[in-house]
Amino acid sequence: MRYSVHISRSAPSDRDFAHLTQNISRLHPGWFPQWGEIVSRGLRQELYTVEVRKTLKDPAPATGSAASEAGEIAGILPLIAMKSPLFGRHLIALPYVNVGGCFVPEGKEREEIETLLIDEAVRLAEELDVKYLELRHVREIAHPRLNFERRGKVLMELELPETSEALWKAVGPKVRNQIRKGEKAGLRAEWGGKEFLSEFYAVFAETMRNVGTPVYSRKLFEEIFEKLGEKAEICLVRTAEDRLVSAALLVHGREITEVPSAGTLRWGNALCANMFLYWNLLKHSIEARHAKVFDFGRSSIGCGTWQFKKQWGAQEVPVVWKYFVRRGTMDDVRPDNASYGLAIRIWKRLPVWFTKLIGPWIVRGIP
């Protein structure tokens, strides 16, 4: 069967590079329902990826679709054009989230469709004159124009038992002791939605400052709740004195719960507040959402966050990030690049209010 590839986007000016048109109906008004069908037959994380992309108005996506001769959607490749005065131009599938790239159902023509989509993505990267194209897959997808890859990161996923009692037995004595320490200190968890956003963002912004990373804008989280509704929740952890110490955002998909953003204030480490927080996230996912998988997010193998997730029993899901590099090297954008070391140390010393002001401007250009 022959396929054609279509890109829904507008031609950006240099001044307004990031604002590509986000209007799926420009591609074909009747095709949107088919997108949901394709995603639902793909990986679990892809449902969340597509839904969260709807919340990001700036930058907006250029989306490639492979269509059959009959006009049916056979695959999609959402792409985000990003521009930053600090990091240059990039074309990413997809930034901010763990899984992106080609969304193509299994079948004998899957490889052909993926090749067509990547062909068009490469042409778009050249047209927009980006430094590189990045595709975030969880399996090997070969293409002759992809000239670099990274395999050092993994997704950390925990298969959840049917009851929280079974999970309590499975996590082991060391983890249970730390959870009990938080309970004995009088910590308590509260659940809510958008009404908790201000308190969540205060904890999250300070946590990001402490690790030397620019924070996302509050507007992003507001739009997540606006678009996802009851699929998004916030958990707050308070002390016996009603001091806020930890907070997390959960997003619930089909039998899977993800924690895209979370934080604990430094003084809460002595109370094992972070362990108490995550125990309540897992318990709630089982009891209230009946989730079968908890996605802890992405980590580099062997790092501190990887070890934290591993102690809960999370298993590694390898990711394969592939690139079409047009200029420079991928070492230029690695966070462990020595040229960023001083900037990270300075960021950790900035007032939190100031990082909230300039962080969103910086992070919008970081994939």
VENFEN-V851378 format. One record per pair of residues at least 4 apart in sequence whose C-alpha atoms are under 8 Angstrom apart, sorted by the first residue. I is the first residue (numbers start at 1). J is the second residue. D is the distance in Angstrom with one decimal. If there is no record, write none. Layout:
i = <I I>
j = <J J>
d = <D D>
This chain:
i = <1 1 2 2 3 3 3 3 3 4 4 4 4 5 5 5 5 5 5 5 6 6 6 6 6 7 7 7 7 7 8 8 8 8 8 8 8 8 8 9 9 9 9 9 9 9 10 10 11 12 12 12 12 12 13 17 17 17 18 18 18 18 18 18 19 19 19 19 20 20 20 20 20 21 21 21 22 22 22 22 23 24 24 24 24 25 25 25 25 27 28 31 31 31 32 33 34 34 34 35 35 35 36 37 38 38 38 38 38 38 39 39 39 39 40 40 40 41 42 42 42 42 43 44 44 44 44 45 45 45 46 46 46 46 47 47 48 48 48 49 49 49 49 49 49 50 51 51 51 52 52 52 52 54 55 55 55 55 56 56 56 59 59 59 59 60 60 61 61 61 61 62 62 62 62 63 63 63 63 64 64 64 64 64 64 64 65 65 65 65 65 65 66 66 66 66 66 66 66 67 67 67 67 67 68 68 68 74 74 74 75 75 75 75 75 75 75 76 76 76 76 77 77 77 77 77 78 78 78 78 78 79 79 79 79 79 79 80 80 80 80 80 81 81 81 81 82 82 82 82 82 82 82 83 83 83 83 83 84 84 84 84 84 84 86 86 87 87 87 88 88 88 89 89 89 89 90 90 90 90 90 90 91 91 91 91 91 92 92 92 92 93 93 93 93 93 94 94 94 94 94 94 94 94 95 95 96 97 98 98 98 98 99 99 99 100 100 100 101 101 101 102 102 102 102 102 104 104 104 105 106 109 110 111 112 113 114 114 115 115 116 117 118 118 119 120 121 121 122 122 122 122 123 124 125 125 125 125 126 130 131 131 131 131 132 132 132 132 132 133 133 133 134 134 134 134 135 135 135 136 136 136 136 137 137 137 137 137 138 138 138 138 138 139 139 139 140 142 145 146 146 146 146 147 147 147 147 148 148 148 148 149 149 149 149 150 150 150 151 151 151 151 152 152 153 153 153 153 153 153 154 154 154 154 154 154 154 154 155 155 155 155 155 155 155 155 155 156 156 156 156 156 156 156 156 156 156 156 156 157 157 157 157 157 157 157 157 157 158 158 158 158 158 158 158 158 159 159 159 159 160 160 160 160 160 160 161 161 161 161 162 162 162 162 163 163 163 164 164 164 164 164 165 166 167 168 168 171 171 171 171 171 172 173 174 175 175 175 175 176 177 178 178 178 178 179 179 179 179 179 180 181 181 181 182 182 182 182 182 182 182 183 183 183 185 185 185 186 186 187 187 187 187 187 187 188 188 188 188 189 189 189 189 189 189 190 190 190 190 191 191 191 191 192 192 192 192 193 193 193 193 193 193 194 194 194 194 196 196 196 197 197 197 197 198 199 199 199 200 200 200 200 200 200 201 201 202 203 203 203 203 203 203 203 203 204 204 204 204 204 204 204 204 205 205 205 205 205 206 206 206 207 207 207 207 207 208 208 208 208 208 209 209 209 209 209 209 209 209 209 210 211 211 212 212 212 212 212 213 213 214 214 214 214 214 214 215 215 215 215 215 216 216 216 216 216 217 217 217 217 218 219 220 221 222 223 224 224 224 225 225 225 228 231 231 231 232 232 232 232 233 233 233 234 234 234 234 235 235 235 235 235 235 236 236 236 236 236 236 237 237 237 237 237 237 238 238 238 238 238 239 239 239 245 245 245 245 245 246 246 246 246 246 246 246 246 247 247 247 247 248 248 248 248 248 249 249 249 249 250 250 250 250 250 250 251 251 251 251 252 252 252 252 253 253 254 255 255 255 255 255 256 256 256 256 256 257 257 257 257 257 258 258 258 258 259 259 259 260 260 263 264 264 264 264 265 267 268 268 268 269 269 272 273 274 275 276 277 278 279 280 281 282 282 283 284 284 285 285 285 285 286 286 286 296 296 299 299 299 300 300 301 302 302 303 304 305 306 307 308 309 309 310 310 325 325 328 330 331 332 333 335 336 336 337 338 339 340 341 342 343 344 345 346 347 350 350 351 352 353 354 354 355 356 357 358 359 360 361 362 363>
j = <68 69 68 69 66 67 68 69 113 66 67 68 69 64 65 66 67 116 117 120 27 64 65 66 67 27 62 63 64 65 21 22 23 24 26 27 62 63 64 20 21 22 23 61 62 63 20 21 20 16 17 18 19 20 17 81 82 83 58 59 60 81 82 83 58 59 60 81 59 60 61 62 81 60 61 62 57 60 61 62 27 28 29 32 63 29 30 31 32 31 32 35 72 73 36 37 38 72 73 39 73 76 40 41 42 74 75 103 104 105 43 46 47 103 44 46 47 105 46 103 104 105 47 48 253 254 256 49 98 99 50 99 100 103 51 253 52 251 253 53 94 97 98 99 100 54 55 227 228 56 224 227 228 227 220 223 224 227 60 220 223 80 81 82 364 80 81 78 79 80 81 78 79 80 81 76 77 78 79 76 77 78 79 117 120 121 73 74 75 76 77 117 73 74 75 76 113 116 117 71 72 73 74 75 72 73 74 104 105 113 102 103 104 105 113 114 117 102 103 104 117 93 101 102 103 117 93 94 100 101 102 91 92 93 94 101 121 91 92 93 94 95 89 90 91 92 89 90 91 92 364 365 367 87 88 89 90 365 88 89 362 364 365 366 362 365 333 365 366 130 131 365 129 130 131 132 125 130 131 132 133 134 125 130 132 133 134 133 134 135 367 100 101 134 135 136 98 99 100 101 134 135 136 367 366 367 367 260 136 155 297 298 136 137 138 135 136 137 135 136 137 114 117 118 135 137 110 113 114 110 110 113 114 115 116 117 118 141 119 143 120 121 122 143 123 124 125 133 126 133 145 324 127 128 129 130 132 133 130 326 325 326 327 328 323 324 325 326 327 323 324 325 321 322 323 324 321 322 323 319 320 321 322 141 319 320 321 322 317 318 319 320 321 318 319 320 320 146 324 322 323 324 325 322 323 324 325 322 323 324 325 320 321 322 323 320 321 322 318 319 320 321 300 301 298 299 300 301 318 319 298 299 300 301 316 317 318 319 295 296 297 298 299 316 317 318 319 295 296 297 298 299 306 309 310 314 315 316 317 293 294 295 296 297 314 315 316 317 293 294 295 296 312 313 314 315 292 293 294 314 167 286 291 292 293 294 166 167 286 292 166 286 290 292 167 286 287 168 282 283 286 287 169 170 171 172 176 175 176 311 312 313 176 177 178 179 275 311 312 180 181 182 272 275 276 183 272 275 276 279 184 185 271 272 186 187 271 272 273 275 276 187 188 276 239 240 271 239 240 237 238 239 240 273 276 237 238 239 240 235 236 237 238 277 280 235 236 237 238 233 234 235 236 196 233 234 235 197 225 230 232 233 234 222 225 233 234 200 234 236 201 221 222 234 202 203 244 247 204 234 236 247 248 249 205 218 206 207 244 245 246 247 263 264 265 208 215 247 248 261 262 263 264 209 215 352 355 356 210 265 352 211 263 264 265 266 212 213 214 215 263 213 214 215 347 348 349 350 352 355 348 344 348 344 345 346 347 348 344 347 355 358 359 360 362 363 355 356 359 360 363 220 359 360 363 364 221 356 359 360 222 223 224 225 226 227 228 229 232 229 230 232 232 251 252 253 249 250 251 252 249 250 251 247 248 249 250 247 248 249 250 277 281 244 245 246 247 248 277 244 245 246 247 273 277 242 243 244 245 246 243 244 245 264 265 267 268 273 262 263 264 265 268 273 274 277 262 263 264 277 259 261 262 263 277 259 260 261 262 257 258 259 260 261 281 257 258 259 260 256 257 258 289 257 258 291 289 290 291 292 293 291 292 293 294 295 285 291 293 294 295 294 295 296 297 295 296 297 296 297 274 268 269 273 274 269 271 272 273 274 273 274 276 277 278 279 280 281 282 283 284 285 286 294 287 288 289 289 290 291 294 290 291 292 309 314 303 305 306 305 306 306 306 307 307 308 309 310 311 312 313 314 314 315 329 330 332 334 337 337 337 340 340 341 341 342 343 344 345 346 347 348 349 350 355 354 355 355 356 357 358 359 359 360 361 362 363 364 365 366 367>
d = <7.2 7.5 6.3 6.3 6.2 5.4 4.6 6.2 7.4 5.6 5.4 6.6 7.6 6.5 5.5 4.4 6.2 6.9 6.7 7.3 7.2 5.4 5.3 6.5 7.8 7.3 6.6 5.5 4.4 6.6 7.4 7.9 7.5 6.8 6.3 5.4 5.7 5.5 6.6 5.5 4.9 7.1 8.0 7.5 5.0 7.1 5.5 5.4 7.2 5.9 4.9 7.2 6.6 6.4 5.4 7.4 7.4 6.6 6.9 4.9 6.8 5.6 5.4 6.0 6.4 5.4 5.7 8.0 7.0 5.2 5.9 6.1 7.4 6.2 6.7 6.8 7.6 5.5 5.7 7.0 7.9 7.2 7.5 6.8 7.9 4.3 7.5 7.6 7.1 7.8 7.7 6.8 7.5 6.9 7.1 6.7 6.3 7.7 6.3 6.2 7.2 7.5 6.0 6.4 6.6 7.7 7.0 7.0 6.8 6.2 7.4 6.3 6.0 6.6 7.8 8.0 6.6 6.2 6.7 6.8 7.2 6.1 7.5 7.7 7.7 7.3 7.2 6.3 7.7 6.4 6.2 6.4 7.0 8.0 6.3 6.8 5.9 7.7 6.4 6.1 7.9 6.4 7.8 6.7 7.0 6.7 7.3 7.7 7.3 7.1 6.6 7.9 7.8 7.3 7.1 5.3 5.7 6.3 6.5 6.9 7.6 6.7 6.7 6.5 7.8 6.3 7.4 6.4 5.4 4.6 6.8 6.2 5.2 6.2 7.4 7.0 5.8 4.3 5.6 5.6 5.0 6.2 7.6 6.6 7.6 7.7 6.7 7.5 5.8 4.4 6.3 7.2 6.0 5.5 5.2 6.2 6.6 7.3 6.6 5.6 5.5 4.6 5.4 7.3 5.5 6.6 6.5 6.6 7.6 7.3 7.1 5.5 4.4 7.1 6.8 7.6 8.0 6.0 5.2 6.7 7.4 7.4 5.8 4.7 6.2 6.5 6.0 7.1 7.6 6.9 7.7 6.4 5.5 4.8 6.3 7.9 7.9 5.6 5.1 6.3 6.4 7.2 7.4 6.0 4.6 6.5 5.6 5.2 6.2 7.6 7.7 5.8 7.9 7.4 5.6 4.4 6.5 5.6 5.0 6.4 7.6 7.6 4.7 7.7 7.9 7.8 7.4 6.7 7.2 7.6 7.0 7.9 7.6 4.7 5.7 7.7 7.9 5.0 5.7 5.4 6.1 7.8 6.4 6.6 6.4 4.8 6.3 5.9 4.8 6.3 7.2 4.9 4.9 6.1 5.0 6.1 7.8 6.9 4.8 6.8 7.9 7.1 6.7 7.9 8.0 4.6 6.1 7.9 7.3 7.6 7.0 6.5 5.5 6.0 7.0 6.5 4.8 5.9 4.8 5.3 5.7 6.3 7.3 8.0 7.9 7.6 6.3 7.4 7.0 6.8 6.0 6.3 6.2 6.2 6.4 6.3 6.2 7.9 6.0 6.6 6.4 6.3 6.1 7.5 6.4 6.1 6.2 7.7 6.3 7.1 7.5 7.1 6.2 6.1 5.9 5.6 7.1 6.2 6.7 7.3 6.3 5.3 5.1 7.3 6.6 5.5 4.4 5.5 7.0 5.4 5.0 6.5 6.9 5.9 4.7 6.8 5.6 5.3 6.3 7.2 6.4 4.6 6.8 7.7 5.9 5.2 5.8 7.8 7.6 6.2 4.2 5.4 7.9 7.7 6.6 6.0 6.4 7.6 6.2 6.3 5.2 4.5 7.6 7.6 6.1 5.5 6.6 5.8 5.1 6.7 7.0 7.0 5.5 4.3 6.0 6.2 5.2 6.5 7.2 6.2 5.4 6.7 5.9 6.3 6.7 5.5 4.4 6.0 6.9 6.3 5.6 5.7 6.4 6.8 5.7 5.4 4.6 5.4 7.5 7.4 5.5 4.5 6.5 5.7 4.9 6.4 6.9 6.1 5.4 5.8 6.3 7.3 7.7 6.8 7.7 5.5 5.4 4.9 6.2 6.6 5.7 4.5 5.9 7.5 4.9 5.3 6.6 7.1 5.6 5.1 6.5 7.7 7.7 6.2 4.2 6.1 5.9 4.6 6.5 7.5 7.2 7.1 7.1 5.0 5.4 6.8 6.3 6.2 7.6 7.1 7.3 6.7 7.7 7.8 6.7 6.4 7.0 6.1 7.9 5.4 6.4 7.0 6.5 6.3 6.2 7.6 7.2 6.2 7.0 7.4 5.6 6.7 6.3 6.0 6.5 6.3 7.6 7.4 7.6 6.1 6.2 6.6 5.9 6.5 7.5 6.4 6.9 5.8 5.0 7.2 6.0 6.2 6.6 6.5 6.6 5.6 5.3 5.4 5.9 7.8 5.8 5.4 7.4 7.5 7.4 7.4 6.6 5.8 4.8 6.5 5.6 4.5 6.0 7.5 7.8 5.6 5.5 6.5 7.6 6.6 5.6 4.5 6.6 7.3 7.0 5.6 5.2 6.4 8.0 7.2 5.9 4.7 6.5 6.2 6.0 5.4 6.6 7.2 7.7 7.8 7.0 5.0 5.5 7.3 6.4 7.7 7.6 6.1 6.6 7.9 6.0 7.7 7.7 7.5 6.3 6.6 7.8 7.9 6.1 7.3 7.1 5.3 6.8 7.8 5.8 6.8 6.4 6.2 8.0 7.3 6.5 6.4 6.1 6.6 6.6 6.2 7.9 7.1 8.0 7.4 6.2 5.0 7.6 6.2 5.8 6.9 7.7 6.8 6.2 7.2 5.9 6.6 5.5 6.4 6.2 8.0 6.3 5.2 6.5 6.0 7.8 5.8 6.7 7.4 6.6 5.4 8.0 7.5 6.5 6.9 5.2 8.0 6.5 4.8 6.6 7.9 5.2 4.8 7.1 7.3 6.7 7.9 4.4 6.8 6.7 5.8 7.0 6.5 5.1 5.9 6.8 7.0 6.6 4.9 6.4 7.7 7.4 7.3 7.5 4.9 6.4 6.2 6.3 6.5 6.2 6.0 5.7 7.7 7.4 5.1 7.7 6.1 6.1 5.6 5.0 7.0 7.1 5.6 4.6 6.4 5.8 5.2 6.6 7.1 5.6 4.7 6.2 5.6 5.3 6.6 7.8 7.9 7.5 7.2 7.8 5.9 4.5 6.7 7.9 6.1 5.8 5.0 6.2 7.6 6.5 5.3 5.2 4.5 5.7 7.2 5.2 6.6 7.1 5.8 5.5 7.9 5.9 7.1 7.7 5.7 4.2 6.4 7.7 6.7 6.8 6.8 5.7 5.6 6.6 7.5 7.0 5.9 4.0 6.4 7.9 5.9 6.5 5.4 6.1 6.8 5.7 4.7 6.7 7.6 8.0 5.8 5.3 6.4 7.5 6.0 4.5 6.4 7.7 6.0 7.9 7.8 7.9 6.8 4.4 5.2 6.5 5.1 5.9 4.7 5.8 7.2 6.6 6.3 6.4 5.0 6.1 6.0 4.7 6.3 7.1 6.7 6.0 6.8 7.8 6.6 7.8 6.5 7.8 7.0 5.9 7.5 7.9 6.4 5.3 7.4 6.0 7.0 6.3 6.0 6.3 6.1 6.4 6.3 6.1 6.0 5.9 6.1 6.4 7.2 6.1 5.3 6.8 4.9 6.1 5.5 7.6 4.6 5.4 7.4 6.7 7.8 7.2 6.3 5.4 8.0 6.5 6.1 5.9 6.5 6.4 6.2 6.2 6.0 6.4 7.3 7.1 5.8 5.0 7.0 7.2 7.6 7.2 6.9 6.8 6.8 7.2 6.7 7.1 7.3 7.1 8.0 7.9 6.2 6.4 6.2 6.1 6.4 6.9 6.7 7.8 6.8 6.8 6.6 6.3 6.5 6.4 8.0 5.0 6.9 7.9 6.5 6.0 6.0 7.7 7.1 7.9>
